[in-house]
Amino acid sequence: MTDGAFRDDAGDWPLDRLMVIGTNHRRSGEETRDRLFIDEVRLPQFLSVIAQARLGQAVVVSTCNRTEVHLLAEDATRGREKLIDLLALWADIDRDQLAAELYIRSGREALRHVFAVAASLDSLVIGEPEVFGQVKDAHRIARHHQITGRELELVYQAAYAIAKKVRSQTGIGQGAVSIAAAAQSVARDLHGDIANCTLLVAGAGDLGELIAASLAERGMGRIMVTDRLAARARLVARRLDCHWSDIGDLDRLLAEADIVLTAGGSRRYMIDHARAQDAVKRRRYRPILMIDTAVPGDIDPQVDDIAEVFFYRLGDLEKIAAEGRDGRQEKADQAWALIDEEVDHFVKVRAQRAAVPALAGLRQHFEAVRTEVLHESHGDADKATRLLVNRLLHAPTQALKDLAATTEGAGTVEWLKAQKLLVRLFPLDDPAQDKENKE
């Protein structure tokens, strides 16, 4: 638990203390993402590093497509710079090089980003449900290691609420579900009963795992997982309840697989024409379905020239799915509108909560003055009201006089701000507006 991170009033903190620092499939290359990846076994170690640095409350979300830290910093500037240092040290990457591949968001933008990630709007395929579970797992681990507090908990509860609202009100998740259904359809068309088939998931991307899980639910006979990072392969294999192998075994795995599902996005082909041709020969020319869900692709499109290889890209599955791109974009726009509404609501409610202590203190002061003047007036109502007005106006009157003296007159910006504040607090006529009306 970070010292000083918690306050009695969880709404009383500057929004710029909230930040997101990380990278994803759009921002950085394969090597950087691999180096930054933190599996569940090592995640407590990295959380401990953040806690020891006394940066504040934190949740670390790490998947094959993203690694990012959601930080509610004790000090925004120090938290940002120190966290970049820690990430660079962890990944063994030059700090300046890493900084160029990171996104850094703070305040409202950070809040919007957390909401969008939870609602699957920042995913490779918008609406895929896997990331929601990944965020919840990351939050659970951070909470278990006592590096979250009431303030960050408010952010996450709001994120979960808006994610469910987006999914129920827009139906955006149907896009990802329909892609998985399309993959099932082409698999059955080629192989018939998939219970007799072997599936190879090559590359531990979120969409690949989603499709594999969907096929598993529908009776896929055997599933194997491999990835450039053994830790990532183990993680996905555990979730799919299947076996994993080192990427060095890829040729053997291809020869055993009836369906190959790639989801690495490595910017270089994992399966080229020669490797696919060799797999077909080792399979004694039995047909093989290859589905490339990665962006950029993992499979050389030339494999489609091999008669025994039935090759589908992500775009092919989208065409099969019974939903047009325009419909998905419309749902995405609706979802972003809901996210922005929730950000506005969160900020407004938090600001109102922050005002509560000041309002309570003001009421307590007024009550003390009232008790005092009632005691001095000895039941004289006229005297009591005059005393009350004079006592309550004494401090603000003196403050306005001091402001006028120190700002060299009543025409300065500071004076006008004070005047506008008085008009907002009390039913007074606005002198500036009266002047405009007269003119």
RODO-2510 file (C-alpha; in nm, 4 decimals, decimal comma):
residues 439
     n   res          X          Y          Z
     1     m     0,0000     0,0000     0,0000
     2     t     0,1428     0,3345    -0,0970
     3     d     0,1817     0,5775     0,1915
     4     g    -0,0327     0,8877     0,1696
     5     a    -0,2227     0,7575    -0,1320
     6     f    -0,5618     0,7372     0,0362
     7     r    -0,7808     1,0227     0,1543
     8     d    -1,0993     1,0258     0,3531
     9     d    -1,2805     1,1906     0,0619
    10     a    -1,2036     0,9925    -0,2532
    11     g    -1,3340     1,2747    -0,4690
    12     d    -1,0798     1,5278    -0,3432
    13     w    -0,7858     1,4896    -0,5830
    14     p    -0,6676     1,6825    -0,8886
    15     l    -0,7578     1,4986    -1,2075
    16     d    -0,4128     1,5551    -1,3564
    17     r    -0,2771     1,3032    -1,1039
    18     l    -0,4420     1,0312    -1,3136
    19     m    -0,2273     0,9177    -1,6055
    20     v    -0,1834     0,6310    -1,8486
    21     i     0,1656     0,5455    -1,9723
    22     g     0,2217     0,2575    -2,2101
    23     t     0,2239     0,1303    -2,5651
    24     n     0,0134    -0,0893    -2,7925
    25     h     0,0000    -0,2537    -3,1353
    26     r    -0,0468     0,0816    -3,3073
    27     r     0,2258     0,2690    -3,1239
    28     s     0,5244     0,0351    -3,1012
    29     g     0,7003    -0,2481    -3,2768
    30     e     0,7039    -0,6169    -3,1976
    31     e     1,0364    -0,6093    -3,0126
    32     t     0,9312    -0,3291    -2,7785
    33     r     0,6005    -0,4991    -2,6970
    34     d     0,7777    -0,8269    -2,6306
    35     r     1,0287    -0,6642    -2,3966
    36     l     0,7584    -0,4772    -2,2052
    37     f     0,5242    -0,7746    -2,1700
    38     i     0,4665    -0,8727    -1,8066
    39     d     0,2967    -1,2058    -1,7403
    40     e     0,0911    -1,2793    -1,4298
    41     v     0,3848    -1,4542    -1,2626
    42     r     0,6104    -1,1464    -1,2846
    43     l     0,3395    -0,8833    -1,2467
    44     p     0,3569    -0,8744    -0,8631
    45     q     0,7305    -0,8028    -0,8929
    46     f     0,6698    -0,4995    -1,1155
    47     l     0,3885    -0,3765    -0,8905
    48     s     0,6308    -0,4034    -0,5982
    49     v     0,8808    -0,1864    -0,7881
    50     i     0,6129     0,0813    -0,8349
    51     a     0,5140     0,0604    -0,4686
    52     q     0,8744     0,0891    -0,3482
    53     a     0,9207     0,3970    -0,5663
    54     r     0,6184     0,5522    -0,3888
    55     l     0,4629     0,6658    -0,7151
    56     g     0,1005     0,6233    -0,6058
    57     q    -0,1840     0,3854    -0,6851
    58     a    -0,1388     0,1708    -0,9963
    59     v    -0,2812    -0,1038    -1,2160
    60     v    -0,0683    -0,2649    -1,4888
    61     v    -0,2479    -0,4076    -1,7936
    62     s    -0,0195    -0,6258    -2,0060
    63     t    -0,1311    -0,8334    -2,3071
    64     c     0,0343    -0,9238    -2,6353
    65     n    -0,1084    -0,6062    -2,7898
    66     r    -0,0478    -0,3602    -2,5054
    67     t     0,1395    -0,2918    -2,1850
    68     e     0,0276     0,0153    -1,9972
    69     v     0,0257     0,1480    -1,6422
    70     h    -0,2801     0,3256    -1,5032
    71     l    -0,1285     0,5468    -1,2356
    72     l    -0,2894     0,7784    -0,9844
    73     a     0,0315     0,9584    -0,8954
    74     e     0,1244     1,1222    -0,5698
    75     d     0,3078     1,3807    -0,7818
    76     a     0,2208     1,3930    -1,1524
    77     t     0,5562     1,5088    -1,2899
    78     r     0,7673     1,2803    -1,0729
    79     g     0,5315     0,9881    -1,1328
    80     r     0,5493     1,0256    -1,5109
    81     e     0,9281     1,0543    -1,5332
    82     k     1,0009     0,7832    -1,2781
    83     l     0,7577     0,5401    -1,4374
    84     i     0,9232     0,5805    -1,7785
    85     d     1,2557     0,5082    -1,6055
    86     l     1,1134     0,1920    -1,4477
    87     l     0,9629     0,0691    -1,7760
    88     a     1,2891     0,1281    -1,9612
    89     l     1,4825    -0,0566    -1,6923
    90     w     1,2356    -0,3441    -1,6888
    91     a     1,2436    -0,3840    -2,0682
    92     d     1,6182    -0,3161    -2,0923
    93     i     1,5554    -0,0479    -2,3565
    94     d     1,7219     0,2911    -2,3896
    95     r     1,4987     0,5410    -2,2098
    96     d     1,4767     0,7904    -2,4978
    97     q     1,4044     0,5140    -2,7462
    98     l     1,1258     0,3766    -2,5287
    99     a     0,9787     0,7214    -2,4592
   100     a     0,9366     0,7728    -2,8345
   101     e     0,7149     0,4621    -2,8516
   102     l     0,5023     0,5370    -2,5450
   103     y     0,1738     0,7214    -2,5221
   104     i     0,1324     0,9410    -2,2158
   105     r    -0,2156     1,0618    -2,1276
   106     s    -0,3244     1,2531    -1,8205
   107     g    -0,6361     1,4011    -1,6675
   108     r    -0,9524     1,3683    -1,8751
   109     e    -0,7661     1,2000    -2,1607
   110     a    -0,6315     0,9332    -1,9252
   111     l    -0,9792     0,8758    -1,7822
   112     r    -1,1228     0,8489    -2,1336
   113     h    -0,8514     0,6004    -2,2287
   114     v    -0,9171     0,3716    -1,9292
   115     f    -1,2895     0,3748    -2,0087
   116     a    -1,2214     0,3019    -2,3779
   117     v    -0,9877     0,0100    -2,3044
   118     a    -1,2396    -0,1495    -2,0674
   119     a    -1,5148    -0,1032    -2,3273
   120     s    -1,3002    -0,2660    -2,6027
   121     l    -1,2906     0,0511    -2,8126
   122     d    -0,9100     0,0589    -2,8180
   123     s    -0,8733    -0,3002    -2,9375
   124     l    -0,7514    -0,4416    -3,2671
   125     v    -1,1081    -0,5551    -3,3321
   126     i    -1,3515    -0,3141    -3,1712
   127     g    -1,5909    -0,4840    -2,9338
   128     e    -1,3883    -0,7988    -2,8627
   129     p    -1,4717    -0,9064    -2,5060
   130     e    -1,1329    -1,0483    -2,4046
   131     v    -0,9797    -0,7180    -2,2973
   132     f    -1,2552    -0,6543    -2,0413
   133     g    -1,1543    -0,9714    -1,8600
   134     q    -0,7865    -0,8817    -1,8909
   135     v    -0,8470    -0,5413    -1,7320
   136     k    -1,0426    -0,7016    -1,4474
   137     d    -0,7623    -0,9534    -1,3903
   138     a    -0,5015    -0,6757    -1,3808
   139     h    -0,7160    -0,4760    -1,1376
   140     r    -0,7690    -0,7813    -0,9173
   141     i    -0,3959    -0,8521    -0,8953
   142     a    -0,3123    -0,4902    -0,8141
   143     r    -0,5813    -0,4794    -0,5467
   144     h    -0,4545    -0,8075    -0,3983
   145     h    -0,1074    -0,6545    -0,3659
   146     q    -0,2561    -0,3423    -0,2026
   147     i    -0,1381    -0,0872    -0,4568
   148     t    -0,4845     0,0526    -0,5310
   149     g    -0,6984     0,2753    -0,3115
   150     r    -1,0397     0,4392    -0,2953
   151     e    -0,9529     0,6968    -0,5606
   152     l    -0,8429     0,4519    -0,8290
   153     e    -1,1234     0,2153    -0,7293
   154     l    -1,3714     0,4883    -0,8254
   155     v    -1,2122     0,5085    -1,1695
   156     y    -1,2352     0,1329    -1,2224
   157     q    -1,5920     0,0977    -1,1004
   158     a    -1,6913     0,3729    -1,3435
   159     a    -1,4948     0,1963    -1,6207
   160     y    -1,6769    -0,1330    -1,5606
   161     a    -2,0140     0,0407    -1,5571
   162     i    -1,9553     0,2219    -1,8856
   163     a    -1,8142    -0,0939    -2,0487
   164     k    -2,1352    -0,2821    -1,9689
   165     k    -2,3444     0,0137    -2,0838
   166     v    -2,1573     0,0326    -2,4158
   167     r    -2,2009    -0,3394    -2,4765
   168     s    -2,5716    -0,3455    -2,3873
   169     q    -2,6774    -0,0220    -2,5582
   170     t    -2,4732    -0,0375    -2,8795
   171     g    -2,4364    -0,4109    -2,9463
   172     i    -2,0798    -0,3385    -3,0506
   173     g    -1,9601    -0,6762    -2,9273
   174     q    -2,1545    -0,8484    -3,2040
   175     g    -1,8807    -0,7511    -3,4498
   176     a    -1,6193    -0,9611    -3,2730
   177     v    -1,8654    -1,2426    -3,2080
   178     s    -1,9630    -1,2522    -3,5759
   179     i    -1,5941    -1,2785    -3,6780
   180     a    -1,5530    -1,5783    -3,4483
   181     a    -1,8697    -1,7288    -3,5965
   182     a    -1,7305    -1,6766    -3,9473
   183     a    -1,4135    -1,8653    -3,8496
   184     q    -1,6264    -2,1542    -3,7207
   185     s    -1,8207    -2,1568    -4,0453
   186     v    -1,5189    -2,1835    -4,2754
   187     a    -1,3646    -2,4485    -4,0469
   188     r    -1,6764    -2,6652    -4,0694
   189     d    -1,7057    -2,6119    -4,4436
   190     l    -1,3544    -2,7473    -4,4950
   191     h    -1,3203    -3,0129    -4,2251
   192     g    -1,6743    -3,1041    -4,1258
   193     d    -1,6812    -3,2110    -3,7598
   194     i    -1,4171    -2,9976    -3,5850
   195     a    -1,4087    -3,2508    -3,2983
   196     n    -1,1668    -3,4491    -3,5145
   197     c    -0,9451    -3,1480    -3,5892
   198     t    -0,6324    -2,9998    -3,4352
   199     l    -0,6083    -2,6209    -3,3981
   200     l    -0,2779    -2,4351    -3,3763
   201     v    -0,2872    -2,0824    -3,2324
   202     a     0,0372    -1,9206    -3,3477
   203     g     0,0807    -1,5854    -3,1755
   204     a    -0,1063    -1,4981    -2,8584
   205     g    -0,3149    -1,2052    -2,9849
   206     d    -0,6482    -1,1217    -2,8267
   207     l    -0,8583    -1,1959    -3,1341
   208     g    -0,6841    -1,5268    -3,1915
   209     e    -0,7597    -1,6285    -2,8362
   210     l    -1,1205    -1,5170    -2,8759
   211     i    -1,1705    -1,7299    -3,1885
   212     a    -0,9882    -2,0265    -3,0335
   213     a    -1,2066    -2,0067    -2,7226
   214     s    -1,5164    -1,9939    -2,9414
   215     l    -1,4021    -2,3020    -3,1357
   216     a    -1,3226    -2,4794    -2,8075
   217     e    -1,6759    -2,4150    -2,6837
   218     r    -1,8060    -2,5784    -3,0019
   219     g    -1,6065    -2,8974    -2,9602
   220     m    -1,2653    -2,8410    -3,1155
   221     g    -1,0761    -3,1657    -3,0721
   222     r    -0,7249    -3,0483    -2,9829
   223     i    -0,5678    -2,7059    -2,9373
   224     m    -0,2002    -2,6115    -2,9337
   225     v    -0,0491    -2,2665    -2,8656
   226     t     0,2862    -2,1167    -2,9555
   227     d     0,4279    -1,7665    -2,9412
   228     r     0,7601    -1,5859    -2,9662
   229     l     0,7427    -1,5411    -2,5891
   230     a     0,7048    -1,8634    -2,3918
   231     a     0,5423    -1,6723    -2,1039
   232     r     0,2718    -1,5434    -2,3332
   233     a     0,2113    -1,8889    -2,4831
   234     r     0,1804    -2,0382    -2,1329
   235     l    -0,0683    -1,7688    -2,0315
   236     v    -0,2982    -1,8272    -2,3297
   237     a    -0,2644    -2,2057    -2,3023
   238     r    -0,3706    -2,1874    -1,9383
   239     r    -0,6781    -1,9849    -2,0294
   240     l    -0,7656    -2,2212    -2,3143
   241     d    -0,6808    -2,5281    -2,1041
   242     c    -0,4506    -2,6733    -2,3673
   243     h    -0,0827    -2,7442    -2,4428
   244     w     0,1787    -2,4917    -2,5538
   245     s     0,5073    -2,5315    -2,7369
   246     d     0,8141    -2,3242    -2,8098
   247     i     0,8082    -2,1242    -3,1353
   248     g     1,1067    -2,3327    -3,2463
   249     d     0,8632    -2,6233    -3,2899
   250     l     0,6509    -2,4315    -3,5429
   251     d     0,7282    -2,6609    -3,8398
   252     r     0,6252    -2,9695    -3,6449
   253     l     0,3128    -2,7977    -3,5134
   254     l     0,2082    -2,6884    -3,8630
   255     a     0,2345    -3,0464    -3,9856
   256     e    -0,0009    -3,1581    -3,7059
   257     a    -0,2564    -2,8777    -3,7439
   258     d    -0,5759    -2,8944    -3,9488
   259     i    -0,6512    -2,5307    -3,8661
   260     v    -0,3867    -2,2634    -3,8132
   261     l    -0,4899    -1,9391    -3,6482
   262     t    -0,2231    -1,6678    -3,6392
   263     a    -0,2477    -1,3640    -3,4149
   264     g     0,1041    -1,2328    -3,3659
   265     g     0,1283    -0,9120    -3,5686
   266     s     0,5058    -0,9399    -3,5875
   267     r     0,5626    -0,7209    -3,8962
   268     r     0,7308    -1,0167    -4,0627
   269     y     0,5786    -1,3350    -4,1908
   270     m     0,5611    -1,6167    -3,9416
   271     i     0,4499    -1,8539    -4,2199
   272     d     0,5885    -1,8021    -4,5707
   273     h     0,5184    -1,9978    -4,8900
   274     a     0,8053    -2,2423    -4,8381
   275     r     0,7101    -2,3210    -4,4779
   276     a     0,3447    -2,3739    -4,5724
   277     q     0,4430    -2,5966    -4,8660
   278     d     0,6633    -2,8079    -4,6392
   279     a     0,3754    -2,8441    -4,3891
   280     v     0,1436    -2,9636    -4,6658
   281     k     0,3967    -3,2258    -4,7769
   282     r     0,4436    -3,3485    -4,4194
   283     r     0,0639    -3,3692    -4,3899
   284     r     0,0590    -3,5880    -4,7035
   285     y    -0,1358    -3,3181    -4,8847
   286     r    -0,4334    -3,3155    -4,6526
   287     p    -0,6046    -2,9721    -4,6634
   288     i    -0,5188    -2,7094    -4,4041
   289     l    -0,7141    -2,3980    -4,3108
   290     m    -0,5021    -2,0911    -4,2347
   291     i    -0,6654    -1,7863    -4,0766
   292     d    -0,4532    -1,4751    -4,0315
   293     t    -0,6093    -1,2359    -3,7771
   294     a    -0,2940    -1,0299    -3,7247
   295     v    -0,2397    -0,6702    -3,8354
   296     p     0,0090    -0,6587    -3,9988
   297     g    -0,0337    -1,0118    -4,1273
   298     d     0,1598    -1,3168    -4,0052
   299     i     0,1070    -1,5278    -4,3180
   300     d     0,2473    -1,4573    -4,6643
   301     p    -0,0562    -1,4156    -4,8955
   302     q     0,1266    -1,6313    -5,1534
   303     v     0,0357    -1,9395    -4,9494
   304     d    -0,3024    -1,9069    -5,1187
   305     d    -0,1359    -2,0396    -5,4340
   306     i    -0,0930    -2,3802    -5,2655
   307     a    -0,3887    -2,5976    -5,3611
   308     e    -0,4176    -2,7637    -5,0197
   309     v    -0,4068    -2,4356    -4,8239
   310     f    -0,7327    -2,2482    -4,7704
   311     f    -0,6251    -1,8992    -4,6668
   312     y    -0,8419    -1,6352    -4,4978
   313     r    -0,7434    -1,2901    -4,3777
   314     l    -0,9220    -1,0887    -4,1107
   315     g    -1,0938    -0,8889    -4,3850
   316     d    -1,2286    -1,2105    -4,5408
   317     l    -1,3882    -1,3076    -4,2088
   318     e    -1,5369    -0,9606    -4,1770
   319     k    -1,6980    -0,9984    -4,5193
   320     i    -1,8446    -1,3335    -4,4194
   321     a    -1,9790    -1,1864    -4,0974
   322     a    -2,3306    -1,0502    -4,1404
   323     e    -2,2504    -0,6916    -4,0532
   324     g    -2,1127    -0,4133    -4,2758
   325     r    -1,8268    -0,1833    -4,1833
   326     d    -2,0582     0,1197    -4,1807
   327     g    -2,2759    -0,0447    -3,9170
   328     r    -1,9753    -0,1159    -3,6966
   329     q    -1,8512     0,2402    -3,7321
   330     e    -2,1932     0,3748    -3,6354
   331     k    -2,1897     0,1585    -3,3228
   332     a    -1,8359     0,2732    -3,2456
   333     d    -1,9460     0,6369    -3,2726
   334     q    -2,2349     0,5661    -3,0356
   335     a    -1,9970     0,3969    -2,7942
   336     w    -1,7530     0,6886    -2,7962
   337     a    -2,0420     0,9272    -2,7288
   338     l    -2,1345     0,7187    -2,4222
   339     i    -1,7702     0,7217    -2,3098
   340     d    -1,7516     1,1009    -2,3385
   341     e    -2,0776     1,1397    -2,1451
   342     e    -1,9405     0,9188    -1,8681
   343     v    -1,6156     1,1177    -1,8544
   344     d    -1,8154     1,4406    -1,8154
   345     h    -2,0333     1,2820    -1,5469
   346     f    -1,7354     1,1425    -1,3566
   347     v    -1,5544     1,4766    -1,3572
   348     k    -1,8678     1,6647    -1,2501
   349     v    -1,9529     1,4281    -0,9647
   350     r    -1,5929     1,4247    -0,8439
   351     a    -1,5830     1,8056    -0,8444
   352     q    -1,9066     1,8192    -0,6480
   353     r    -1,7663     1,5743    -0,3932
   354     a    -1,4555     1,7900    -0,3615
   355     a    -1,6736     2,0881    -0,2680
   356     v    -1,8440     1,9079     0,0210
   357     p    -1,5761     1,9762     0,2890
   358     a    -1,5684     2,3478     0,2038
   359     l    -1,9476     2,3706     0,2165
   360     a    -1,9554     2,1851     0,5472
   361     g    -1,6940     2,4195     0,6894
   362     l    -1,8891     2,7241     0,5702
   363     r    -2,2099     2,5992     0,7299
   364     q    -2,0278     2,5231     1,0535
   365     h    -1,8850     2,8765     1,0573
   366     f    -2,2288     3,0328     0,9966
   367     e    -2,3818     2,8241     1,2729
   368     a    -2,1098     2,9332     1,5155
   369     v    -2,1707     3,3000     1,4322
   370     r    -2,5465     3,2537     1,4702
   371     t    -2,5045     3,0966     1,8140
   372     e    -2,2729     3,3777     1,9183
   373     v    -2,5057     3,6640     1,8142
   374     l    -2,8103     3,4992     1,9695
   375     h    -2,6225     3,4849     2,2975
   376     e    -2,5207     3,8542     2,2711
   377     s    -2,8637     3,9868     2,1627
   378     h    -3,0478     3,8487     2,4681
   379     g    -3,3633     3,7776     2,2658
   380     d    -3,3629     4,1088     2,0708
   381     a    -3,4435     3,9902     1,7144
   382     d    -3,3533     4,3221     1,5472
   383     k    -3,0174     4,3367     1,7225
   384     a    -2,9540     3,9708     1,6480
   385     t    -3,0133     4,0059     1,2731
   386     r    -2,7967     4,3196     1,2487
   387     l    -2,5157     4,1503     1,4400
   388     l    -2,5466     3,8411     1,2214
   389     v    -2,5272     4,0372     0,8955
   390     n    -2,2328     4,2460     1,0158
   391     r    -2,0382     3,9462     1,1440
   392     l    -2,0951     3,7388     0,8301
   393     l    -2,0005     4,0258     0,6009
   394     h    -1,6956     4,1355     0,7968
   395     a    -1,4416     3,8866     0,6547
   396     p    -1,5530     3,9037     0,2860
   397     t    -1,5770     4,2842     0,3071
   398     q    -1,2223     4,3103     0,4357
   399     a    -1,1017     4,0622     0,1732
   400     l    -1,2581     4,2671    -0,1093
   401     k    -1,0988     4,5856     0,0247
   402     d    -0,7606     4,4150     0,0429
   403     l    -0,8025     4,2801    -0,3120
   404     a    -0,8888     4,6230    -0,4466
   405     a    -0,5847     4,7722    -0,2729
   406     t    -0,3369     4,5063    -0,3847
   407     t    -0,4602     4,4898    -0,7472
   408     e    -0,4523     4,8673    -0,7993
   409     g    -0,8185     4,9292    -0,8525
   410     a    -1,1452     4,7676    -0,9490
   411     g    -1,0775     4,7351    -1,3214
   412     t    -0,8227     4,4542    -1,3061
   413     v    -0,8764     4,0926    -1,4081
   414     e    -0,8515     3,9737    -1,0465
   415     w    -1,1197     4,2162    -0,9366
   416     l    -1,3525     4,1210    -1,2210
   417     k    -1,3100     3,7521    -1,1348
   418     a    -1,3986     3,8228    -0,7713
   419     q    -1,6989     4,0246    -0,8827
   420     k    -1,8241     3,7463    -1,1083
   421     l    -1,7809     3,4966    -0,8264
   422     l    -1,9991     3,7110    -0,5986
   423     v    -2,2676     3,7246    -0,8682
   424     r    -2,2573     3,3450    -0,8966
   425     l    -2,2711     3,2907    -0,5188
   426     f    -2,5442     3,5451    -0,4391
   427     p    -2,8472     3,6849    -0,6271
   428     l    -2,6718     4,0124    -0,7128
   429     d    -2,6945     4,2207    -1,0256
   430     d    -2,3892     4,1851    -1,2493
   431     p    -2,2288     4,5319    -1,2720
   432     a    -2,0455     4,4365    -1,5903
   433     q    -2,3704     4,3271    -1,7547
   434     d    -2,5473     4,6435    -1,6334
   435     k    -2,2692     4,8505    -1,7914
   436     e    -2,3127     4,6707    -2,1251
   437     n    -2,6882     4,7220    -2,1141
   438     k    -2,6489     5,0955    -2,0499
   439     e    -2,4022     5,1292    -2,3358
***
